[in-house]
Protein backbone atom coordinates (compact mmCIF):
# COMPACT_ATOMS: atom_id res chain seq x y z
CA UNK A 1 0.00 0.00 0.00
CA UNK A 2 1.31 3.41 -0.94
CA UNK A 3 -0.04 5.65 1.81
CA UNK A 4 0.64 8.91 -0.04
CA UNK A 5 -1.13 7.73 -3.18
CA UNK A 6 -4.13 6.58 -1.15
CA UNK A 7 -4.35 9.96 0.62
CA UNK A 8 -4.15 11.84 -2.67
CA UNK A 9 -6.87 9.62 -4.12
CA UNK A 10 -9.13 10.36 -1.17
CA UNK A 11 -8.51 14.10 -1.52
CA UNK A 12 -9.30 13.90 -5.23
CA UNK A 13 -12.57 12.08 -4.56
CA UNK A 14 -13.36 14.47 -1.68
CA UNK A 15 -13.67 11.57 0.73
CA UNK A 16 -13.67 13.70 3.86
CA UNK A 17 -15.13 12.72 7.24
CA UNK A 18 -15.28 14.26 10.67
CA UNK A 19 -12.60 12.86 13.00
CA UNK A 20 -13.57 10.60 15.90
CA UNK A 21 -11.50 9.35 18.81
CA UNK A 22 -11.11 5.88 17.37
CA UNK A 23 -9.50 7.11 14.14
CA UNK A 24 -5.86 6.09 13.74
CA UNK A 25 -2.96 7.97 12.19
CA UNK A 26 0.40 6.60 11.02
CA UNK A 27 3.51 7.90 12.76
CA UNK A 28 7.21 7.30 12.23
CA UNK A 29 9.30 6.41 15.28
CA UNK A 30 13.03 5.95 15.73
CA UNK A 31 13.87 2.32 16.51
CA UNK A 32 16.22 3.45 19.29
CA UNK A 33 17.09 6.81 20.84
CA UNK A 34 20.54 6.66 19.21
CA UNK A 35 18.99 6.75 15.74
CA UNK A 36 18.23 10.46 16.18
CA UNK A 37 21.93 11.28 15.74
CA UNK A 38 22.44 9.22 12.59
CA UNK A 39 22.30 10.79 9.10
CA UNK A 40 20.16 7.85 7.90
CA UNK A 41 18.26 6.68 10.97
CA UNK A 42 16.24 3.48 11.10
CA UNK A 43 12.56 4.09 11.72
CA UNK A 44 9.44 2.04 12.12
CA UNK A 45 5.83 2.81 11.29
CA UNK A 46 3.25 2.75 14.09
CA UNK A 47 -0.35 3.79 14.54
CA UNK A 48 -1.74 6.22 17.10
CA UNK A 49 -5.39 6.88 17.88
CA UNK A 50 -6.74 10.38 17.60
CA UNK A 51 -7.79 10.15 21.25
CA UNK A 52 -4.23 9.44 22.38
CA UNK A 53 -2.88 12.18 20.12
CA UNK A 54 -5.24 14.76 21.59
CA UNK A 55 -4.29 13.69 25.11
CA UNK A 56 -0.60 14.03 24.26
CA UNK A 57 -1.04 17.52 22.79
CA UNK A 58 -3.05 18.72 25.81
CA UNK A 59 -0.41 17.65 28.31
CA UNK A 60 0.93 20.36 30.61
CA UNK A 61 3.98 21.64 28.69
CA UNK A 62 5.90 22.25 31.90
CA UNK A 63 6.09 18.51 32.39
CA UNK A 64 8.25 18.12 29.32
CA UNK A 65 10.47 21.18 29.75
CA UNK A 66 13.75 21.66 31.55
CA UNK A 67 14.33 24.62 33.86
CA UNK A 68 17.67 26.38 33.48
CA UNK A 69 19.39 28.56 36.08
CA UNK A 70 22.70 30.40 35.93
CA UNK A 71 24.77 31.22 38.99
CA UNK A 72 28.49 32.02 39.15
CA UNK A 73 29.05 30.78 35.59
CA UNK A 74 27.37 27.45 36.41
CA UNK A 75 24.42 26.57 34.20
CA UNK A 76 22.15 24.14 36.06
CA UNK A 77 19.47 22.03 34.37
CA UNK A 78 16.35 20.90 36.24
CA UNK A 79 17.22 17.22 35.88
CA UNK A 80 20.33 17.72 37.99
CA UNK A 81 22.97 18.11 35.29
CA UNK A 82 25.16 21.22 35.15
CA UNK A 83 27.58 22.85 32.73
CA UNK A 84 30.52 25.02 33.78
CA UNK A 85 30.59 28.07 31.48
CA UNK A 86 33.64 29.74 33.03
CA UNK A 87 36.00 28.19 30.50
CA UNK A 88 33.91 29.17 27.47
CA UNK A 89 35.34 32.23 25.72
CA UNK A 90 33.33 34.52 23.50
CA UNK A 91 35.28 35.49 20.38
CA UNK A 92 34.41 37.85 17.55
CA UNK A 93 36.46 37.31 14.42
CA UNK A 94 36.43 40.38 12.15
CA UNK A 95 36.55 40.70 8.42
CA UNK A 96 39.49 42.95 7.50
CA UNK A 97 38.54 45.48 4.83
CA UNK A 98 41.42 47.30 3.15
CA UNK A 99 40.40 50.76 1.97
CA UNK A 100 41.85 52.43 -1.11
CA UNK A 101 41.19 55.70 -2.96
CA UNK A 102 38.04 55.33 -5.05
CA UNK A 103 37.47 51.78 -3.82
CA UNK A 104 34.00 50.32 -3.39
CA UNK A 105 32.76 47.46 -1.21
CA UNK A 106 29.11 46.62 -1.83
CA UNK A 107 27.31 44.14 0.43
CA UNK A 108 24.69 43.69 -2.29
CA UNK A 109 27.40 42.29 -4.58
CA UNK A 110 29.34 40.28 -1.99
CA UNK A 111 28.23 39.89 1.61
CA UNK A 112 31.15 40.12 4.02
CA UNK A 113 31.66 36.97 6.12
CA UNK A 114 31.47 38.74 9.50
CA UNK A 115 29.32 41.40 11.16
CA UNK A 116 32.49 42.78 12.74
CA UNK A 117 34.54 44.70 10.17
CA UNK A 118 38.05 46.03 10.83
CA UNK A 119 38.78 48.94 8.50
CA UNK A 120 42.34 49.64 7.37
CA UNK A 121 43.81 51.98 4.79
CA UNK A 122 45.95 50.14 2.29
CA UNK A 123 48.05 52.91 0.72
CA UNK A 124 49.88 54.99 3.28
CA UNK A 125 50.13 58.64 2.29
CA UNK A 126 47.67 58.31 -0.59
CA UNK A 127 44.60 60.39 0.24
CA UNK A 128 41.06 59.50 -0.74
CA UNK A 129 37.96 57.66 0.39
CA UNK A 130 36.68 54.12 0.12
CA UNK A 131 32.91 53.58 -0.13
CA UNK A 132 31.09 50.79 1.71
CA UNK A 133 27.45 50.06 0.81
CA UNK A 134 25.49 48.37 3.58
CA UNK A 135 23.50 45.18 2.93
CA UNK A 136 20.04 45.52 1.38
CA UNK A 137 17.51 45.68 4.20
CA UNK A 138 15.35 43.12 2.42
CA UNK A 139 16.68 39.78 3.64
CA UNK A 140 18.71 41.42 6.44
CA UNK A 141 16.00 42.69 8.76
CA UNK A 142 17.27 43.40 12.32
CA UNK A 143 20.87 42.81 11.26
CA UNK A 144 23.60 44.59 13.21
CA UNK A 145 27.06 45.43 11.84
CA UNK A 146 30.04 46.89 13.69
CA UNK A 147 32.88 48.83 12.09
CA UNK A 148 36.18 49.64 13.80
CA UNK A 149 39.28 51.37 12.43
CA UNK A 150 42.95 51.02 13.19
CA UNK A 151 45.60 53.77 13.15
CA UNK A 152 45.71 54.02 9.33
CA UNK A 153 42.29 55.67 8.88
CA UNK A 154 42.25 59.44 9.43
CA UNK A 155 40.94 62.71 8.02
CA UNK A 156 42.82 62.16 4.76
CA UNK A 157 42.11 58.46 4.28
CA UNK A 158 38.41 57.97 4.97
CA UNK A 159 35.78 55.23 4.82
CA UNK A 160 32.34 56.36 3.67
CA UNK A 161 29.33 54.23 4.66
CA UNK A 162 26.24 54.35 2.44
CA UNK A 163 22.85 52.64 2.63
CA UNK A 164 21.52 50.91 -0.46
CA UNK A 165 19.25 52.94 -2.76
CA UNK A 166 15.93 53.66 -1.05
CA UNK A 167 17.30 53.21 2.48
CA UNK A 168 18.72 55.69 4.97
CA UNK A 169 21.10 55.87 7.94
CA UNK A 170 19.52 57.87 10.75
CA UNK A 171 17.17 59.34 8.15
CA UNK A 172 20.00 60.41 5.83
CA UNK A 173 21.02 58.87 2.50
CA UNK A 174 24.66 59.22 3.48
CA UNK A 175 27.51 59.00 3.40
CA UNK A 176 28.39 58.37 7.01
CA UNK A 177 32.06 59.38 7.08
CA UNK A 178 34.57 57.52 9.22
CA UNK A 179 37.65 59.71 9.37
CA UNK A 180 39.27 58.92 12.71
CA UNK A 181 41.70 56.29 13.83
CA UNK A 182 40.48 53.81 16.43
CA UNK A 183 36.89 54.69 15.68
CA UNK A 184 34.05 52.33 16.59
CA UNK A 185 30.58 52.34 15.08
CA UNK A 186 27.56 50.01 15.35
CA UNK A 187 24.64 50.00 12.91
CA UNK A 188 21.30 48.18 13.11
CA UNK A 189 18.19 48.19 10.94
CA UNK A 190 14.52 47.77 11.82
CA UNK A 191 13.47 46.53 8.40
CA UNK A 192 12.97 50.08 7.11
CA UNK A 193 16.15 52.06 7.76
CA UNK A 194 19.56 51.81 9.39
CA UNK A 195 20.33 53.38 12.76
CA UNK A 196 23.60 54.31 14.43
CA UNK A 197 23.12 52.56 17.76
CA UNK A 198 26.61 53.12 19.13
CA UNK A 199 29.59 55.33 18.30
CA UNK A 200 32.77 56.15 20.18
CA UNK A 201 32.79 59.50 21.94
CA UNK A 202 35.92 61.51 21.15
C-alpha positions as MATLAB code, in Angstrom:
seq = 'XXXXXXXXXXXXXXXXXXXXXXXXXXXXXXXXXXXXXXXXXXXXXXXXXXXXXXXXXXXXXXXXXXXXXXXXXXXXXXXXXXXXXXXXXXXXXXXXXXXXXXXXXXXXXXXXXXXXXXXXXXXXXXXXXXXXXXXXXXXXXXXXXXXXXXXXXXXXXXXXXXXXXXXXXXXXXXXXXXXXXXXXXXXXXXXXXXXXXXXXXX';
ca = [
       0.000    0.000    0.000;
       1.315    3.412   -0.939;
      -0.043    5.655    1.805;
       0.644    8.911   -0.038;
      -1.133    7.726   -3.184;
      -4.128    6.577   -1.145;
      -4.350    9.956    0.617;
      -4.152   11.842   -2.673;
      -6.869    9.620   -4.122;
      -9.126   10.361   -1.167;
      -8.514   14.099   -1.518;
      -9.298   13.903   -5.232;
     -12.566   12.084   -4.560;
     -13.361   14.472   -1.684;
     -13.671   11.573    0.733;
     -13.673   13.700    3.861;
     -15.125   12.723    7.241;
     -15.283   14.256   10.667;
     -12.601   12.855   12.998;
     -13.568   10.597   15.905;
     -11.498    9.352   18.814;
     -11.113    5.876   17.371;
      -9.497    7.113   14.137;
      -5.865    6.091   13.743;
      -2.961    7.968   12.188;
       0.399    6.599   11.022;
       3.514    7.905   12.756;
       7.207    7.298   12.229;
       9.296    6.407   15.283;
      13.035    5.955   15.734;
      13.869    2.322   16.513;
      16.225    3.453   19.287;
      17.090    6.807   20.844;
      20.535    6.661   19.211;
      18.989    6.745   15.737;
      18.231   10.458   16.183;
      21.929   11.280   15.743;
      22.441    9.218   12.589;
      22.297   10.793    9.105;
      20.159    7.852    7.898;
      18.262    6.679   10.970;
      16.239    3.475   11.097;
      12.564    4.091   11.723;
       9.441    2.036   12.117;
       5.826    2.806   11.288;
       3.251    2.750   14.092;
      -0.350    3.793   14.545;
      -1.737    6.217   17.101;
      -5.386    6.882   17.875;
      -6.744   10.378   17.604;
      -7.794   10.154   21.254;
      -4.228    9.442   22.376;
      -2.883   12.183   20.116;
      -5.239   14.764   21.591;
      -4.295   13.691   25.107;
      -0.603   14.032   24.255;
      -1.044   17.522   22.795;
      -3.051   18.719   25.806;
      -0.408   17.648   28.315;
       0.927   20.357   30.606;
       3.980   21.636   28.687;
       5.898   22.246   31.902;
       6.088   18.510   32.393;
       8.250   18.123   29.322;
      10.469   21.177   29.747;
      13.753   21.664   31.549;
      14.325   24.620   33.862;
      17.671   26.384   33.485;
      19.385   28.556   36.082;
      22.700   30.400   35.933;
      24.767   31.218   38.994;
      28.490   32.017   39.148;
      29.046   30.780   35.586;
      27.373   27.455   36.406;
      24.419   26.570   34.197;
      22.151   24.137   36.060;
      19.474   22.031   34.366;
      16.353   20.901   36.241;
      17.222   17.218   35.884;
      20.335   17.716   37.987;
      22.966   18.115   35.287;
      25.156   21.219   35.150;
      27.577   22.854   32.732;
      30.522   25.022   33.781;
      30.595   28.069   31.481;
      33.641   29.745   33.030;
      36.002   28.192   30.495;
      33.913   29.174   27.468;
      35.338   32.232   25.725;
      33.332   34.524   23.495;
      35.279   35.490   20.377;
      34.414   37.854   17.554;
      36.463   37.309   14.419;
      36.435   40.379   12.154;
      36.552   40.703    8.415;
      39.486   42.952    7.496;
      38.537   45.481    4.828;
      41.417   47.297    3.151;
      40.397   50.761    1.966;
      41.846   52.426   -1.109;
      41.186   55.702   -2.965;
      38.037   55.328   -5.051;
      37.474   51.784   -3.822;
      33.995   50.316   -3.391;
      32.755   47.462   -1.206;
      29.107   46.618   -1.828;
      27.306   44.141    0.432;
      24.686   43.688   -2.295;
      27.397   42.290   -4.578;
      29.338   40.284   -1.995;
      28.230   39.894    1.608;
      31.152   40.123    4.020;
      31.656   36.965    6.124;
      31.472   38.743    9.498;
      29.322   41.396   11.163;
      32.485   42.782   12.739;
      34.536   44.703   10.167;
      38.046   46.028   10.835;
      38.778   48.943    8.496;
      42.342   49.638    7.369;
      43.810   51.982    4.788;
      45.950   50.144    2.290;
      48.054   52.908    0.716;
      49.885   54.993    3.277;
      50.131   58.642    2.293;
      47.666   58.311   -0.589;
      44.597   60.392    0.239;
      41.056   59.500   -0.738;
      37.959   57.664    0.391;
      36.682   54.123    0.120;
      32.912   53.582   -0.125;
      31.087   50.788    1.705;
      27.447   50.058    0.810;
      25.490   48.367    3.585;
      23.502   45.185    2.929;
      20.043   45.524    1.383;
      17.506   45.678    4.201;
      15.346   43.117    2.417;
      16.681   39.784    3.645;
      18.709   41.419    6.442;
      16.001   42.688    8.764;
      17.268   43.397   12.321;
      20.866   42.812   11.264;
      23.602   44.594   13.213;
      27.065   45.430   11.844;
      30.043   46.890   13.690;
      32.878   48.832   12.091;
      36.185   49.643   13.796;
      39.278   51.373   12.430;
      42.950   51.021   13.185;
      45.602   53.766   13.153;
      45.706   54.019    9.330;
      42.292   55.669    8.878;
      42.248   59.437    9.433;
      40.939   62.714    8.021;
      42.822   62.160    4.756;
      42.112   58.457    4.280;
      38.414   57.967    4.971;
      35.778   55.232    4.819;
      32.335   56.364    3.666;
      29.333   54.233    4.663;
      26.238   54.346    2.439;
      22.845   52.645    2.629;
      21.519   50.911   -0.455;
      19.245   52.945   -2.760;
      15.934   53.661   -1.055;
      17.297   53.206    2.483;
      18.718   55.691    4.974;
      21.103   55.871    7.937;
      19.522   57.874   10.750;
      17.173   59.342    8.152;
      19.998   60.408    5.826;
      21.020   58.873    2.496;
      24.661   59.225    3.482;
      27.510   59.000    3.397;
      28.394   58.370    7.009;
      32.060   59.375    7.079;
      34.571   57.524    9.219;
      37.646   59.712    9.370;
      39.275   58.923   12.708;
      41.705   56.285   13.834;
      40.482   53.806   16.425;
      36.888   54.685   15.680;
      34.052   52.334   16.586;
      30.579   52.341   15.081;
      27.557   50.013   15.349;
      24.644   50.003   12.913;
      21.302   48.183   13.107;
      18.191   48.185   10.938;
      14.524   47.769   11.817;
      13.471   46.527    8.398;
      12.965   50.082    7.114;
      16.147   52.055    7.757;
      19.561   51.808    9.391;
      20.329   53.378   12.761;
      23.602   54.305   14.425;
      23.122   52.561   17.759;
      26.614   53.123   19.134;
      29.593   55.330   18.295;
      32.769   56.150   20.180;
      32.785   59.501   21.943;
      35.920   61.505   21.146;
];
